[in-house]
Amino acid sequence: MKIAFVSQPEYFRFCYEQDLSADHEVREFPFHFGMKEEEFADLIAFDADVNFFFRGEFFPTSLLPQLRGTKIALSSEPFPRNLGNKLEYTRDSIKRYLDFRSRIRTQAFDFVFHYDEASLQFMAKDGLELSGAFAFPVATDTYVDRQLEPKWDIFFIGRSTSHRERFFGPLKHHFQFLHICHGVFGPPLIEYMAQAKINLNVHAEPEISWEPRMQMLLATGAFVISEPITPNRYLRPGVDYVEATSPSDMYEKVDYYLRHDDERRSIAASGRARIHEILNARHNFQQLIEDLDQGKYSAFKTSTPSGGVNALAKYFNIESRARAFARKLLK
């Protein structure tokens, strides 16, 4: 079978790497925003049986009809989500969703999956009937425990935001804290993670969400302290990682686990075993392909969008125009 992965490698290669190459003919096609149809000539020529697109909403609409194989979009952005009877969202996650909904409706994907099951109900009410949820797996043949000597107490990779710095400020002041915003991925990133006693996961905005970096970190045997993430059936707080609910709580737990090596190692070992067992790329992608062949998932469909979400989209559109006009006046 020929499989194509089309993505921004720095963000998504950890999901697949070379883990399927022993069983299939696999090629990666790097993507960046703004690419034109003619820049995908080698993807068309490869003629894959299955095409996986990360951030598929951004691809040229004229491209997909030229691909013979199954076309699958894997949605990765944090969108509003239902947690019990509460809709969890921020301004940022709403704007990301509005952009996604406007683009994905024009795309001829056979199947569309979102990484976080908790957002499916919200999208369905807005007329986006996705095929289901697909939690991003990890290329566990590549993301391994390097067992290196620690150089830092704490490591985090990701852009700086006001919310994150509320957590990071005290930690950066009192501990050896390495923070890299961008530019490192794959095996070099694994080395940085392996050389920290504690890896952190803190949301970009003040909302409960689930960053796929969680399973990437855990796969390498990293000990992780995280803000609460979307409840899910894969990762277990207190078993596979440690949860911290506030900056002060995170500080206390960092201080505690830096002084209790055995407890830290035990939780890290549990997290690593969990990812290798239920979120490894080779098995999960193969299972998804088999399930699609057997008709276990519905095709991607759209229906009448929500009037409330439409009104919200108009509001943000007007606001964006007003801001642009204000910037023009102030030049």
C-alpha positions in Angstrom: 0.0 0.0 0.0 1.2 3.5 -0.8 0.6 6.1 2.0 1.2 9.8 1.7 1.6 12.1 4.8 1.2 15.8 3.8 2.0 18.1 6.7 4.2 20.7 8.3 7.0 18.3 9.5 8.0 20.4 12.4 4.6 20.0 14.0 3.3 16.7 12.8 6.2 14.4 11.9 6.2 13.0 15.4 2.8 11.3 14.6 4.3 9.1 11.9 8.0 9.4 11.1 9.1 6.1 9.6 7.0 3.8 11.7 4.9 2.6 8.8 7.7 2.2 6.3 8.5 -1.4 7.1 4.9 -2.5 6.0 4.0 0.1 3.3 5.5 2.5 0.8 5.4 5.8 2.7 6.3 9.3 1.6 6.2 12.6 3.4 5.2 15.7 1.4 6.1 18.9 3.4 3.5 21.6 3.4 3.6 25.3 4.1 0.7 27.8 4.0 0.1 29.4 0.7 1.4 26.6 -1.5 -0.2 26.4 -5.0 -1.6 23.4 -6.8 1.4 23.1 -9.1 3.7 22.7 -6.0 2.0 19.4 -5.3 2.9 17.7 -8.6 5.0 15.1 -6.8 2.1 14.2 -4.5 -0.1 13.7 -7.5 2.5 11.6 -9.3 3.0 9.4 -6.2 -0.6 8.4 -6.5 -1.0 7.1 -3.0 -3.8 4.7 -2.0 -4.3 6.7 1.2 -3.5 10.4 1.7 -3.3 11.9 5.2 -3.5 15.7 5.3 -2.7 17.5 8.5 -4.4 21.0 8.5 -6.2 19.8 5.4 -8.5 22.9 5.4 -5.6 25.0 4.0 -4.9 23.0 0.9 -5.9 24.2 -2.6 -9.5 23.1 -3.3 -8.5 22.1 -6.9 -5.9 19.6 -5.6 -8.1 16.9 -4.0 -10.1 15.9 -7.1 -6.8 15.0 -8.7 -5.9 12.4 -6.1 -7.2 8.8 -6.8 -6.7 7.5 -3.3 -8.7 8.0 -0.1 -8.3 11.6 1.2 -8.3 12.0 5.0 -8.0 15.3 6.8 -6.7 15.3 10.4 -7.8 18.4 12.3 -5.4 19.5 15.0 -6.4 23.0 16.3 -8.0 23.6 19.7 -11.7 24.3 19.2 -14.6 24.8 21.6 -15.4 21.6 23.4 -18.1 20.2 25.6 -17.0 19.2 29.1 -20.0 17.8 30.9 -22.7 20.5 30.6 -20.2 23.3 30.0 -18.9 24.5 26.7 -15.2 25.3 27.2 -13.8 28.0 24.9 -11.7 31.2 24.6 -11.7 33.9 22.0 -8.7 32.2 20.4 -10.3 28.8 20.0 -13.5 30.3 18.6 -11.6 32.2 16.0 -9.6 29.1 15.1 -12.8 27.2 14.7 -14.5 29.9 12.5 -11.5 29.8 10.2 -11.6 26.0 10.0 -15.4 25.8 9.3 -15.2 28.4 6.5 -12.4 26.4 4.8 -13.3 22.8 5.4 -16.7 23.2 3.8 -15.1 23.8 0.4 -12.8 20.8 0.6 -13.6 17.4 -1.0 -12.2 15.2 1.7 -13.6 11.7 2.0 -13.1 11.7 5.8 -12.3 14.3 8.4 -11.2 13.5 11.9 -10.6 15.8 14.8 -7.9 15.0 17.4 -10.2 15.8 20.4 -13.4 13.9 20.7 -14.9 16.5 23.1 -15.2 19.0 20.2 -17.3 16.8 17.9 -20.7 17.6 19.5 -20.1 21.4 19.1 -19.1 20.9 15.4 -22.1 18.6 14.7 -24.5 21.3 16.0 -22.9 23.7 13.5 -23.4 21.3 10.6 -20.0 19.8 10.4 -20.5 16.0 10.6 -17.0 14.7 11.0 -16.1 11.1 10.5 -15.0 10.9 14.2 -12.1 11.5 16.5 -8.5 10.3 15.9 -6.2 10.9 18.8 -2.8 11.7 17.3 -0.4 8.8 17.8 3.3 8.9 18.3 6.1 7.3 16.2 7.3 5.2 19.0 10.2 3.7 17.0 11.7 7.2 16.8 10.4 8.9 20.0 12.3 6.7 22.5 13.8 7.1 25.9 17.3 8.3 25.4 18.2 8.0 29.1 20.6 11.0 29.1 22.0 12.7 32.1 19.8 15.7 33.1 21.1 19.2 32.4 18.0 21.1 33.4 15.3 20.8 36.0 12.5 21.8 33.6 12.0 21.9 29.8 9.2 23.4 27.7 8.8 23.8 23.9 6.2 26.2 22.6 5.6 29.8 22.0 5.4 32.2 24.9 2.0 33.6 25.9 0.8 35.7 28.8 -1.0 32.6 30.3 2.1 30.5 30.0 4.3 33.0 31.6 2.1 33.2 34.7 3.2 29.6 35.3 6.7 29.9 34.0 7.8 33.1 35.7 8.4 31.8 39.3 9.8 28.5 37.9 12.3 30.3 35.6 13.4 32.4 38.6 14.1 29.5 41.0 15.0 26.5 38.8 17.1 25.6 35.8 14.4 26.1 33.1 15.1 25.7 29.4 12.3 27.2 27.2 12.5 26.8 23.4 9.8 28.5 21.4 10.3 27.0 17.9 12.8 25.5 15.5 13.6 22.1 17.0 11.8 18.9 16.3 12.5 15.2 15.7 15.6 13.5 17.2 17.2 16.8 18.3 14.1 17.7 20.3 14.1 14.3 21.9 17.6 15.0 23.3 16.4 18.3 24.9 13.4 16.5 26.5 15.6 13.7 27.7 18.0 16.1 29.5 15.3 17.6 31.7 14.0 16.1 34.9 10.6 17.6 34.3 8.8 18.5 31.1 5.8 20.8 31.3 2.6 21.2 29.4 0.8 24.5 29.8 -1.9 25.8 27.5 -1.4 28.8 25.2 -4.7 30.3 26.5 -6.7 29.9 29.7 -8.9 27.1 28.6 -8.9 23.3 29.1 -7.5 21.7 26.0 -5.4 18.7 24.9 -2.1 19.4 23.3 -0.7 16.4 21.3 2.7 17.3 22.7 1.5 15.3 25.8 1.8 11.9 24.2 4.9 13.0 22.3 6.6 13.8 25.7 5.3 10.7 27.4 6.5 8.4 24.6 10.1 9.3 25.3 9.8 8.4 29.0 9.6 12.1 30.0 8.1 13.0 33.4 5.3 15.5 32.6 3.5 18.0 34.8 0.6 19.5 32.9 -2.3 21.8 33.4 -5.7 19.9 33.3 -6.3 18.6 29.7 -9.5 17.5 28.1 -10.6 14.3 29.9 -9.9 11.4 27.5 -9.6 7.6 27.5 -5.9 7.6 26.8 -4.0 9.7 29.3 -4.5 9.2 33.0 -3.7 12.1 35.4 -1.9 10.9 38.5 -0.9 7.7 36.8 0.8 8.7 33.5 1.5 12.3 34.3 1.0 14.8 37.1 -1.8 17.5 36.9 -1.3 21.0 38.3 -4.3 23.3 38.4 -2.6 26.7 39.0 0.8 28.4 38.9 1.3 27.9 42.6 0.2 24.3 42.4 2.6 23.7 39.5 5.4 25.3 41.5 4.8 23.1 44.5 4.7 20.0 42.4 7.8 20.9 40.5 9.6 21.4 43.8 8.3 18.1 45.2 9.1 15.9 42.3 12.6 17.3 41.9 13.2 16.0 45.4 11.6 12.6 44.8 13.4 10.9 42.0 11.8 7.4 42.4 8.2 8.7 42.3 9.1 10.8 39.2 10.6 7.8 37.4 7.7 5.6 38.3 5.1 7.9 36.8 7.3 8.5 33.7 7.5 4.8 33.1 3.8 4.4 33.3 3.3 7.2 30.8 5.8 5.7 28.4 4.2 2.3 28.6 0.7 3.7 28.1 1.7 5.5 24.8 3.5 2.4 23.5 0.5 0.3 24.2 -2.4 2.4 22.9 -1.1 5.4 20.9 1.7 4.0 18.8 1.7 5.2 15.2 2.2 1.9 13.4 -0.8 0.2 15.0 -3.1 3.2 15.1 -2.7 4.3 11.5 -3.0 0.7 10.3 -6.1 0.2 12.4 -7.7 3.4 11.1 -7.0 2.4 7.5 -8.6 -1.1 8.1 -11.6 0.5 9.8 -12.2 2.8 6.9 -12.0 -0.1 4.5 -14.6 -1.9 6.5 -16.9 1.1 6.5 -16.7 1.7 10.3 -16.6 5.5 9.8 -19.0 7.8 8.0 -17.9 10.0 5.2 -17.5 13.7 6.0 -20.7 15.6 5.5 -21.9 19.2 6.0 -25.4 20.4 6.7 -27.0 23.8 7.6 -24.7 25.7 9.9 -25.8 27.1 13.3 -27.3 30.5 13.2 -25.6 31.4 16.4 -22.2 30.5 15.0 -23.0 32.4 11.8 -23.7 35.5 13.8 -20.5 35.1 15.7 -18.6 34.8 12.4 -20.2 38.1 11.2 -19.2 39.8 14.5 -15.6 38.8 14.2 -15.5 39.8 10.5 -16.8 43.2 11.3 -14.4 43.5 14.2 -11.5 42.5 11.9 -12.5 45.2 9.3 -12.8 47.8 12.0 -9.3 47.0 13.3 -7.8 47.2 9.8 -9.5 50.5 9.2 -8.2 51.9 12.6 -4.6 50.7 11.7 -4.9 52.5 8.3 -6.0 55.7 10.0 -3.1 55.6 12.4 -0.4 55.3 9.8 
